[in-house]
Amino acid sequence: MNDWPDRRTGDRSERYGRGSASPQPEGARAMPHIQRRPSQPRTPQRPQVPPQSQGYDDRYQDGGYGNGPEPGYDSGYNTGQVYGSGSGGSDGRGGGGRRGGGGDGGYVQGRPAPDWRRRIKLGALTLVVVVLAVSISTYFWADSKLKREVDLSKVIDRPESGDGTNYLIVGSDSREGMSAEEKKRLRTGSAEGKRTDSMMILHDGSNGPTLISLPRDSNVEIPTFKGSESGKTFQGTGRQVKLNAAYAEDGPELLVRTVEFNTGLHIDHYVEIGFGGFAKIVDAIGGVEMDIPKAFKDKKSGADFQAGKQTLNGEQSLAFVRTRYAFAGSDLDRTKNQQKFLAALASQTATPSTILNPFKLYPTMGAGLDTLIVDKDMSLWALGNMFFAMKGVTGGDGTSMNMPISGSVNGNLVWDKAKVKQLVQQLNNDEKVTVKGN
């Protein structure tokens, strides 16, 4: 069998070169004639990358194809270096595979693992920003609705301030903003102007809050005062009147002046709410649960209650706090019911279900702020402190009481001056109140 290349003629014995046995010199011998195929230009082919699910093509052996070019032909294909470091696996996947290969330096393609710590930080930061934005916008919204109409700078000859903060809380019979139908339903009547229906002093200090009711029939002296509108000074004459007459005569400023003169206690803030606002607040929170120990009725206020636990709506709540003719103690018994109700209202309003629920929070705040009248120096922060102090009256170190009474004169209740002096001293020094009221 001829193992010479195609179309080469001659005999092996005619080989030239070193080691030839021919007697003729090399230059005299004829070179064998070789006929070659016409040369074809080779077009380099880029090696085909095997699919990810396959290993290297098993035709790549010893640097070339099994049926390909002559041995020694360099195809440019670098085995073992495309996917890994050259250390192929037993399954023919090469060095390390496409995903999660075991070879050193393996090429891993894919999305990087999420940075959960960074995502949590960004989420927390976003939440804080949203909460701050809502809180700030709510603050300015509520602040804009406050009616700062009472100017305590018009009150003259004021006693010195003590420790803690004293609020004068007034429930008026104002019918402002109420329709004829609402007046009829709430049994408020249609009297012009407004009068005080209840008055309380709330002391907020380090020894717990103290709520003191001032009966509207309390016998007090009208002192020298400056008119809130005219600015004219009216000299005191020792005139004795019911406490609610001071409000009717010259409004909140004279009421504050009269309370300070007859008690010696400095009033820091004034808060007033009318009939309509009171009922709307109760309805906004879905009613107030009360435990009524004894059934009672009152035609004037519209009260008609059975004994036991029950939830009062706005109309019923207003009837409850206004009733006095159904009780033997009249105004004194009424003030006790008022204290009990206000503490329950504050306790049931200042809850997460109300504060964290905008569908309850905003209607409740709106109902109260629409009819709430405060002094010019009242801030939302101070108003909030008052609200939470009211909530704490019936719990912990809180105390509720009536102003100590020693008797009556002409149908008016006379305060016990000695006890009142001791009470005011304890409040001014922010001490635990030990004085007992009626």
C-alpha positions, 0 to 999 in steps of 0.5 A, spaced: 500 500 500 502 506 497 503 511 504 505 517 500 501 523 499 496 523 493 499 524 486 506 523 488 510 519 483 517 515 484 520 509 488 522 509 495 529 507 493 529 514 489 529 518 496 534 523 496 537 527 502 542 524 507 543 517 508 541 515 500 544 509 497 544 512 490 551 513 487 549 519 484 550 526 487 544 529 490 544 534 485 544 530 479 538 526 481 531 528 479 526 531 484 520 527 484 514 530 481 508 532 486 502 534 483 497 538 489 490 539 489 489 547 487 490 550 494 483 552 497 483 558 502 481 556 509 476 560 512 477 560 520 471 558 523 469 560 530 468 554 535 461 553 536 460 553 544 456 547 546 449 548 549 449 549 557 446 543 558 452 539 554 459 538 555 464 539 550 464 536 544 467 529 544 470 530 537 475 535 540 481 530 541 488 531 541 488 538 539 483 537 533 477 533 530 477 526 529 475 527 522 478 534 521 484 537 519 491 533 519 494 532 525 498 538 528 493 543 525 491 549 530 484 550 530 484 556 535 480 552 540 482 552 547 479 546 550 478 547 558 478 554 558 472 557 556 468 555 562 473 554 567 480 553 569 481 547 565 479 541 570 473 538 567 468 533 570 467 526 569 461 528 566 464 532 560 462 539 563 469 542 563 472 546 568 466 548 573 460 548 569 456 554 568 452 555 574 455 554 581 461 550 578 466 546 582 472 549 578 477 554 581 475 561 577 469 558 574 465 563 570 458 564 574 452 567 570 446 570 574 443 575 578 446 576 585 443 575 591 438 580 594 441 585 599 436 584 605 439 588 610 439 594 605 432 593 603 430 593 610 433 599 612 430 603 606 423 600 608 424 602 615 427 609 613 421 610 608 416 608 613 419 613 618 419 619 613 411 617 611 409 617 619 413 624 620 410 627 614 403 625 616 404 627 623 406 634 621 401 635 616 396 632 622 399 637 627 398 643 622 391 641 620 389 641 627 392 647 629 389 651 624 382 649 627 383 651 634 379 657 636 384 661 640 379 666 642 380 667 650 385 672 652 388 671 659 392 677 659 386 681 660 385 678 667 388 682 672 391 681 679 392 674 678 395 669 683 402 667 682 403 660 678 405 654 682 408 647 680 404 643 675 399 646 670 392 648 671 386 647 666 379 651 667 374 646 663 368 649 661 362 646 658 357 651 655 350 651 653 352 654 647 348 652 641 352 655 636 352 651 629 346 647 631 340 646 626 333 647 629 332 639 628 339 638 632 336 643 638 330 639 638 333 632 638 338 634 644 333 638 648 337 644 648 332 649 647 333 655 643 336 660 648 340 666 645 347 667 648 351 661 652 352 660 659 356 655 663 353 648 664 359 645 668 366 647 670 372 644 673 379 645 674 384 639 672 391 640 675 396 636 672 402 634 676 407 630 678 403 626 683 398 624 678 392 629 675 386 632 680 379 633 677 375 638 681 368 640 680 366 647 681 358 647 682 355 652 678 350 654 684 357 655 688 356 662 692 362 667 690 364 674 690 365 678 683 372 682 684 374 688 681 375 686 673 377 689 666 371 688 661 374 683 656 371 688 650 371 695 653 377 694 657 374 699 662 375 697 669 369 695 674 370 696 681 368 690 686 363 691 691 363 685 694 357 682 690 355 675 691 352 671 685 352 664 683 359 662 679 355 661 672 353 668 673 360 671 672 361 667 665 354 670 663 356 677 665 363 678 661 365 671 658 371 667 660 375 672 662 371 674 668 370 667 669 377 666 670 378 672 674 372 670 679 375 663 680 382 665 681 380 671 686 375 666 690 380 660 690 387 663 690 389 658 684 393 660 678 389 658 671 394 656 666 389 654 660 382 655 659 378 650 655 370 650 653 366 646 649 359 647 647 353 642 647 353 640 639 361 639 639 360 634 645 355 630 642 359 629 636 365 627 639 361 621 642 358 619 636 365 620 632 368 614 637 362 610 636 359 611 643 361 611 650 360 605 655 358 607 662 356 603 668 350 606 671 348 604 678 341 606 679 336 607 673 333 615 673 329 619 668 329 627 667 324 630 663 328 636 662 334 633 660 331 627 656 334 622 660 331 615 661 337 610 663 336 603 666 341 600 671 347 597 668 353 597 663 350 600 656 353 604 651 351 612 650 350 615 644 351 623 643 344 625 645 344 620 651 351 622 653 349 630 653 342 628 657 347 624 662 351 630 664 346 635 664 341 631 669 340 634 676 333 634 678 333 627 678 338 626 684 337 628 691 344 632 691 342 636 685 348 639 682 353 636 686 350 629 684 350 632 677 358 634 677 360 627 680 356 624 673 360 629 669 367 627 672 365 620 671 363 621 664 369 625 662 374 620 664 370 614 661 370 619 654 378 620 655 379 613 656 376 610 651 378 615 646 385 615 647 386 608 645 390 605 639 384 603 635 382 611 635 389 614 634 392 609 629 385 609 625 385 615 621 377 614 619 376 615 627 381 619 629 380 625 624 372 625 625 373 625 632 378 631 632 374 634 627 368 634 631 372 636 637 376 642 634 370 645 630 367 647 637 373 647 642 374 654 644 381 655 648 386 661 650 391 664 646 397 661 649 394 654 648 398 649 644 396 642 641 401 639 646 398 642 652 391 640 649 394 633 648 397 633 655 390 635 658 386 630 654 391 624 657 391 627 664 383 627 664 384 619 662 388 618 668 383 621 673 380 615 674 386 610 674 393 610 678 394 616 682 388 620 679 383 624 684 376 626 682 372 631 687 367 636 688 370 643 691 369 642 699 362 645 701 360 648 708 353 649 707 349 654 703 346 661 703 340 663 699 340 656 695 347 657 693 353 652 695 358 655 700 365 653 699 369 651 706 374 656 706 379 652 710 379 646 706 379 650 700 386 654 702 389 647 704 387 644 697 390 650 693 396 649 697 397 642 696 396 643 688 401 649 688 406 645 691 404 639 687 403 635 693 398 629 693 391 631 695 389 629 701 383 634 702 376 631 701 370 634 697 363 633 697 
